[in-house]
Amino acid sequence: MPVKIRLARRGRKKAAMYDIVVADSRSPRDGRFIQKLGTYNPNTNPASIDFDEQKAFDWVMKGAQPTDTVKAMLSYKGILFKKHLQIGVTKGAITQEQADSKFNEWKEGKEAKIQGKRDQLSQKQSDAAKAAFAAEQKVNAARAEALRKRAEDAAKAAAPAEEAPATEGDNAGEAAAPAEEAQA
């Protein structure tokens, strides 16, 4: 019976989540499986991969063949590297302690890299929020300036209209005064 480690789809349309399962290769994708190892959620950034690493390692050592996607996940989590080191221990090339120390060193480096990506994504998100806030403030200031100009223009338009009749009367009074002086 050929055994595969593969994904079984679940979740609603356009929001898929997957179970990482060990199944007979002849069974359907979402059909019967031997053991569930964990879950995979591609909807998050970075994608959430959560599975029992010891069970996955045991199945890989027993000869279960992962699909391409699951193989990438196992490599990402270090299961295939651990298998590589364990084969070296079995052949006598290295000791178990050396293999464990190499794996732990690799795992710490990988976790630091993942944490760096998470920090970078959160920093980009906060920078984008700050930029959006600054742009919104700029737009609000432009709107306030436009309202202020509109109010000034309305005040200027209203002020000359009120002053115009008084100015004409003043000019008429000034013109009448020299005429009176000329008669006298």
C-alpha positions as protocol buffer text, in pm:
chain_id: "A"
residue {
  index: 1
  type: MET
  ca { x: 0 y: 0 z: 0 }
}
residue {
  index: 2
  type: PRO
  ca { x: 172 y: 323 z: -117 }
}
residue {
  index: 3
  type: VAL
  ca { x: 136 y: 588 z: 152 }
}
residue {
  index: 4
  type: LYS
  ca { x: 143 y: 962 z: 81 }
}
residue {
  index: 5
  type: ILE
  ca { x: 159 y: 1269 z: 301 }
}
residue {
  index: 6
  type: ARG
  ca { x: -72 y: 1518 z: 134 }
}
residue {
  index: 7
  type: LEU
  ca { x: -324 y: 1797 z: 180 }
}
residue {
  index: 8
  type: ALA
  ca { x: -699 y: 1748 z: 230 }
}
residue {
  index: 9
  type: ARG
  ca { x: -902 y: 2059 z: 153 }
}
residue {
  index: 10
  type: ARG
  ca { x: -1160 y: 2205 z: 388 }
}
residue {
  index: 11
  type: GLY
  ca { x: -1309 y: 2548 z: 444 }
}
residue {
  index: 12
  type: ARG
  ca { x: -1546 y: 2757 z: 239 }
}
residue {
  index: 13
  type: LYS
  ca { x: -1510 y: 2876 z: -118 }
}
residue {
  index: 14
  type: LYS
  ca { x: -1211 y: 3113 z: -173 }
}
residue {
  index: 15
  type: ALA
  ca { x: -1104 y: 3071 z: 191 }
}
residue {
  index: 16
  type: ALA
  ca { x: -953 y: 2725 z: 183 }
}
residue {
  index: 17
  type: MET
  ca { x: -769 y: 2560 z: 471 }
}
residue {
  index: 18
  type: TYR
  ca { x: -599 y: 2227 z: 445 }
}
residue {
  index: 19
  type: ASP
  ca { x: -537 y: 1932 z: 673 }
}
residue {
  index: 20
  type: ILE
  ca { x: -199 y: 1763 z: 639 }
}
residue {
  index: 21
  type: VAL
  ca { x: -281 y: 1393 z: 635 }
}
residue {
  index: 22
  type: VAL
  ca { x: -118 y: 1057 z: 579 }
}
residue {
  index: 23
  type: ALA
  ca { x: -333 y: 861 z: 336 }
}
residue {
  index: 24
  type: ASP
  ca { x: -332 y: 575 z: 93 }
}
residue {
  index: 25
  type: SER
  ca { x: -244 y: 719 z: -248 }
}
residue {
  index: 26
  type: ARG
  ca { x: -547 y: 547 z: -403 }
}
residue {
  index: 27
  type: SER
  ca { x: -802 y: 719 z: -177 }
}
residue {
  index: 28
  type: PRO
  ca { x: -967 y: 1045 z: -291 }
}
residue {
  index: 29
  type: ARG
  ca { x: -825 y: 1384 z: -194 }
}
residue {
  index: 30
  type: ASP
  ca { x: -1078 y: 1457 z: 80 }
}
residue {
  index: 31
  type: GLY
  ca { x: -1152 y: 1092 z: 150 }
}
residue {
  index: 32
  type: ARG
  ca { x: -1029 y: 841 z: 400 }
}
residue {
  index: 33
  type: PHE
  ca { x: -692 y: 897 z: 563 }
}
residue {
  index: 34
  type: ILE
  ca { x: -468 y: 708 z: 804 }
}
residue {
  index: 35
  type: GLN
  ca { x: -362 y: 991 z: 1034 }
}
residue {
  index: 36
  type: LYS
  ca { x: -401 y: 1368 z: 1054 }
}
residue {
  index: 37
  type: LEU
  ca { x: -69 y: 1541 z: 1116 }
}
residue {
  index: 38
  type: GLY
  ca { x: -178 y: 1906 z: 1130 }
}
residue {
  index: 39
  type: THR
  ca { x: -315 y: 2202 z: 937 }
}
residue {
  index: 40
  type: TYR
  ca { x: -203 y: 2450 z: 673 }
}
residue {
  index: 41
  type: ASN
  ca { x: -364 y: 2794 z: 630 }
}
residue {
  index: 42
  type: PRO
  ca { x: -242 y: 2984 z: 321 }
}
residue {
  index: 43
  type: ASN
  ca { x: -472 y: 3281 z: 396 }
}
residue {
  index: 44
  type: THR
  ca { x: -235 y: 3434 z: 653 }
}
residue {
  index: 45
  type: ASN
  ca { x: 93 y: 3613 z: 585 }
}
residue {
  index: 46
  type: PRO
  ca { x: 325 y: 3426 z: 633 }
}
residue {
  index: 47
  type: ALA
  ca { x: 121 y: 3110 z: 579 }
}
residue {
  index: 48
  type: SER
  ca { x: 40 y: 2917 z: 898 }
}
residue {
  index: 49
  type: ILE
  ca { x: 184 y: 2567 z: 901 }
}
residue {
  index: 50
  type: ASP
  ca { x: 101 y: 2378 z: 1218 }
}
residue {
  index: 51
  type: PHE
  ca { x: 166 y: 2005 z: 1244 }
}
residue {
  index: 52
  type: ASP
  ca { x: 313 y: 1744 z: 1475 }
}
residue {
  index: 53
  type: GLU
  ca { x: 674 y: 1736 z: 1362 }
}
residue {
  index: 54
  type: GLN
  ca { x: 758 y: 1410 z: 1540 }
}
residue {
  index: 55
  type: LYS
  ca { x: 471 y: 1222 z: 1372 }
}
residue {
  index: 56
  type: ALA
  ca { x: 566 y: 1369 z: 1034 }
}
residue {
  index: 57
  type: PHE
  ca { x: 929 y: 1269 z: 1088 }
}
residue {
  index: 58
  type: ASP
  ca { x: 823 y: 914 z: 1182 }
}
residue {
  index: 59
  type: TRP
  ca { x: 612 y: 880 z: 867 }
}
residue {
  index: 60
  type: VAL
  ca { x: 888 y: 1020 z: 645 }
}
residue {
  index: 61
  type: MET
  ca { x: 1136 y: 773 z: 798 }
}
residue {
  index: 62
  type: LYS
  ca { x: 889 y: 488 z: 736 }
}
residue {
  index: 63
  type: GLY
  ca { x: 887 y: 578 z: 366 }
}
residue {
  index: 64
  type: ALA
  ca { x: 571 y: 786 z: 320 }
}
residue {
  index: 65
  type: GLN
  ca { x: 610 y: 1003 z: 11 }
}
residue {
  index: 66
  type: PRO
  ca { x: 509 y: 1370 z: 48 }
}
residue {
  index: 67
  type: THR
  ca { x: 343 y: 1555 z: -238 }
}
residue {
  index: 68
  type: ASP
  ca { x: 528 y: 1856 z: -381 }
}
residue {
  index: 69
  type: THR
  ca { x: 344 y: 2108 z: -164 }
}
residue {
  index: 70
  type: VAL
  ca { x: 383 y: 1904 z: 153 }
}
residue {
  index: 71
  type: LYS
  ca { x: 748 y: 1840 z: 67 }
}
residue {
  index: 72
  type: ALA
  ca { x: 803 y: 2218 z: 56 }
}
residue {
  index: 73
  type: MET
  ca { x: 633 y: 2249 z: 396 }
}
residue {
  index: 74
  type: LEU
  ca { x: 839 y: 1968 z: 547 }
}
residue {
  index: 75
  type: SER
  ca { x: 1153 y: 2132 z: 412 }
}
residue {
  index: 76
  type: TYR
  ca { x: 1043 y: 2469 z: 552 }
}
residue {
  index: 77
  type: LYS
  ca { x: 995 y: 2317 z: 896 }
}
residue {
  index: 78
  type: GLY
  ca { x: 1319 y: 2116 z: 878 }
}
residue {
  index: 79
  type: ILE
  ca { x: 1178 y: 1764 z: 874 }
}
residue {
  index: 80
  type: LEU
  ca { x: 1364 y: 1669 z: 555 }
}
residue {
  index: 81
  type: PHE
  ca { x: 1689 y: 1811 z: 695 }
}
residue {
  index: 82
  type: LYS
  ca { x: 1634 y: 1608 z: 1011 }
}
residue {
  index: 83
  type: LYS
  ca { x: 1577 y: 1298 z: 795 }
}
residue {
  index: 84
  type: HIS
  ca { x: 1901 y: 1373 z: 610 }
}
residue {
  index: 85
  type: LEU
  ca { x: 2090 y: 1400 z: 940 }
}
residue {
  index: 86
  type: GLN
  ca { x: 1928 y: 1082 z: 1075 }
}
residue {
  index: 87
  type: ILE
  ca { x: 2038 y: 886 z: 767 }
}
residue {
  index: 88
  type: GLY
  ca { x: 2393 y: 1012 z: 836 }
}
residue {
  index: 89
  type: VAL
  ca { x: 2363 y: 885 z: 1194 }
}
residue {
  index: 90
  type: THR
  ca { x: 2236 y: 547 z: 1071 }
}
residue {
  index: 91
  type: LYS
  ca { x: 2530 y: 515 z: 831 }
}
residue {
  index: 92
  type: GLY
  ca { x: 2773 y: 616 z: 1106 }
}
residue {
  index: 93
  type: ALA
  ca { x: 2896 y: 935 z: 940 }
}
residue {
  index: 94
  type: ILE
  ca { x: 2803 y: 1151 z: 1243 }
}
residue {
  index: 95
  type: THR
  ca { x: 2686 y: 1092 z: 1597 }
}
residue {
  index: 96
  type: GLN
  ca { x: 2335 y: 1156 z: 1725 }
}
residue {
  index: 97
  type: GLU
  ca { x: 2459 y: 1449 z: 1938 }
}
residue {
  index: 98
  type: GLN
  ca { x: 2619 y: 1614 z: 1634 }
}
residue {
  index: 99
  type: ALA
  ca { x: 2303 y: 1565 z: 1432 }
}
residue {
  index: 100
  type: ASP
  ca { x: 2088 y: 1713 z: 1710 }
}
residue {
  index: 101
  type: SER
  ca { x: 2318 y: 2013 z: 1752 }
}
residue {
  index: 102
  type: LYS
  ca { x: 2321 y: 2080 z: 1375 }
}
residue {
  index: 103
  type: PHE
  ca { x: 1944 y: 2054 z: 1360 }
}
residue {
  index: 104
  type: ASN
  ca { x: 1893 y: 2284 z: 1660 }
}
residue {
  index: 105
  type: GLU
  ca { x: 2134 y: 2540 z: 1514 }
}
residue {
  index: 106
  type: TRP
  ca { x: 1947 y: 2532 z: 1182 }
}
residue {
  index: 107
  type: LYS
  ca { x: 1611 y: 2557 z: 1362 }
}
residue {
  index: 108
  type: GLU
  ca { x: 1719 y: 2867 z: 1560 }
}
residue {
  index: 109
  type: GLY
  ca { x: 1841 y: 3038 z: 1243 }
}
residue {
  index: 110
  type: LYS
  ca { x: 1516 y: 2955 z: 1063 }
}
residue {
  index: 111
  type: GLU
  ca { x: 1300 y: 3084 z: 1350 }
}
residue {
  index: 112
  type: ALA
  ca { x: 1502 y: 3407 z: 1360 }
}
residue {
  index: 113
  type: LYS
  ca { x: 1449 y: 3450 z: 987 }
}
residue {
  index: 114
  type: ILE
  ca { x: 1074 y: 3390 z: 1019 }
}
residue {
  index: 115
  type: GLN
  ca { x: 1049 y: 3636 z: 1310 }
}
residue {
  index: 116
  type: GLY
  ca { x: 1241 y: 3891 z: 1103 }
}
residue {
  index: 117
  type: LYS
  ca { x: 986 y: 3856 z: 823 }
}
residue {
  index: 118
  type: ARG
  ca { x: 697 y: 3898 z: 1068 }
}
residue {
  index: 119
  type: ASP
  ca { x: 863 y: 4210 z: 1214 }
}
residue {
  index: 120
  type: GLN
  ca { x: 922 y: 4348 z: 866 }
}
residue {
  index: 121
  type: LEU
  ca { x: 558 y: 4289 z: 768 }
}
residue {
  index: 122
  type: SER
  ca { x: 429 y: 4456 z: 1084 }
}
residue {
  index: 123
  type: GLN
  ca { x: 667 y: 4750 z: 1026 }
}
residue {
  index: 124
  type: LYS
  ca { x: 544 y: 4788 z: 667 }
}
residue {
  index: 125
  type: GLN
  ca { x: 186 y: 4777 z: 791 }
}
residue {
  index: 126
  type: SER
  ca { x: 247 y: 5046 z: 1052 }
}
residue {
  index: 127
  type: ASP
  ca { x: 437 y: 5260 z: 798 }
}
residue {
  index: 128
  type: ALA
  ca { x: 147 y: 5227 z: 554 }
}
residue {
  index: 129
  type: ALA
  ca { x: -98 y: 5330 z: 827 }
}
residue {
  index: 130
  type: LYS
  ca { x: 117 y: 5635 z: 912 }
}
residue {
  index: 131
  type: ALA
  ca { x: 143 y: 5730 z: 545 }
}
residue {
  index: 132
  type: ALA
  ca { x: -233 y: 5695 z: 501 }
}
residue {
  index: 133
  type: PHE
  ca { x: -291 y: 5911 z: 810 }
}
residue {
  index: 134
  type: ALA
  ca { x: -51 y: 6179 z: 681 }
}
residue {
  index: 135
  type: ALA
  ca { x: -222 y: 6176 z: 341 }
}
residue {
  index: 136
  type: GLU
  ca { x: -559 y: 6208 z: 509 }
}
residue {
  index: 137
  type: GLN
  ca { x: -436 y: 6503 z: 715 }
}
residue {
  index: 138
  type: LYS
  ca { x: -305 y: 6667 z: 397 }
}
residue {
  index: 139
  type: VAL
  ca { x: -642 y: 6622 z: 225 }
}
residue {
  index: 140
  type: ASN
  ca { x: -823 y: 6758 z: 531 }
}
residue {
  index: 141
  type: ALA
  ca { x: -594 y: 7063 z: 539 }
}
residue {
  index: 142
  type: ALA
  ca { x: -657 y: 7125 z: 167 }
}
residue {
  index: 143
  type: ARG
  ca { x: -1033 y: 7101 z: 224 }
}
residue {
  index: 144
  type: ALA
  ca { x: -1012 y: 7340 z: 521 }
}
residue {
  index: 145
  type: GLU
  ca { x: -809 y: 7585 z: 310 }
}
residue {
  index: 146
  type: ALA
  ca { x: -1064 y: 7563 z: 27 }
}
residue {
  index: 147
  type: LEU
  ca { x: -1349 y: 7630 z: 272 }
}
residue {
  index: 148
  type: ARG
  ca { x: -1157 y: 7925 z: 422 }
}
residue {
  index: 149
  type: LYS
  ca { x: -1095 y: 8073 z: 74 }
}
residue {
  index: 150
  type: ARG
  ca { x: -1458 y: 8023 z: -22 }
}
residue {
  index: 151
  type: ALA
  ca { x: -1568 y: 8201 z: 299 }
}
residue {
  index: 152
  type: GLU
  ca { x: -1323 y: 8490 z: 231 }
}
residue {
  index: 153
  type: ASP
  ca { x: -1446 y: 8523 z: -128 }
}
residue {
  index: 154
  type: ALA
  ca { x: -1806 y: 8529 z: -7 }
}
residue {
  index: 155
  type: ALA
  ca { x: -1716 y: 8795 z: 254 }
}
residue {
  index: 156
  type: LYS
  ca { x: -1534 y: 9006 z: -9 }
}
residue {
  index: 157
  type: ALA
  ca { x: -1826 y: 8975 z: -247 }
}
residue {
  index: 158
  type: ALA
  ca { x: -2068 y: 9082 z: 25 }
}
residue {
  index: 159
  type: ALA
  ca { x: -1849 y: 9372 z: 152 }
}
residue {
  index: 160
  type: PRO
  ca { x: -1811 y: 9567 z: -177 }
}
residue {
  index: 161
  type: ALA
  ca { x: -2183 y: 9530 z: -247 }
}
residue {
  index: 162
  type: GLU
  ca { x: -2259 y: 9703 z: 84 }
}
residue {
  index: 163
  type: GLU
  ca { x: -1992 y: 9971 z: 36 }
}
residue {
  index: 164
  type: ALA
  ca { x: -2080 y: 10050 z: -326 }
}
residue {
  index: 165
  type: PRO
  ca { x: -2400 y: 10250 z: -257 }
}
residue {
  index: 166
  type: ALA
  ca { x: -2228 y: 10446 z: 20 }
}
residue {
  index: 167
  type: THR
  ca { x: -1938 y: 10524 z: -209 }
}
residue {
  index: 168
  type: GLU
  ca { x: -2166 y: 10652 z: -482 }
}
residue {
  index: 169
  type: GLY
  ca { x: -2344 y: 10876 z: -231 }
}
residue {
  index: 170
  type: ASP
  ca { x: -2013 y: 11003 z: -102 }
}
residue {
  index: 171
  type: ASN
  ca { x: -1897 y: 11080 z: -455 }
}
residue {
  index: 172
  type: ALA
  ca { x: -2223 y: 11258 z: -531 }
}
residue {
  index: 173
  type: GLY
  ca { x: -2185 y: 11468 z: -215 }
}
residue {
  index: 174
  type: GLU
  ca { x: -1827 y: 11557 z: -306 }
}
residue {
  index: 175
  type: ALA
  ca { x: -1928 y: 11652 z: -656 }
}
residue {
  index: 176
  type: ALA
  ca { x: -2209 y: 11872 z: -524 }
}
residue {
  index: 177
  type: ALA
  ca { x: -1977 y: 12059 z: -286 }
}
residue {
  index: 178
  type: PRO
  ca { x: -1748 y: 12200 z: -556 }
}
residue {
  index: 179
  type: ALA
  ca { x: -2051 y: 12300 z: -756 }
}
residue {
  index: 180
  type: GLU
  ca { x: -2182 y: 12500 z: -461 }
}
residue {
  index: 181
  type: GLU
  ca { x: -1843 y: 12667 z: -418 }
}
residue {
  index: 182
  type: ALA
  ca { x: -1846 y: 12764 z: -784 }
}
residue {
  index: 183
  type: GLN
  ca { x: -2184 y: 12936 z: -744 }
}
residue {
  index: 184
  type: ALA
  ca { x: -2076 y: 13131 z: -446 }
}
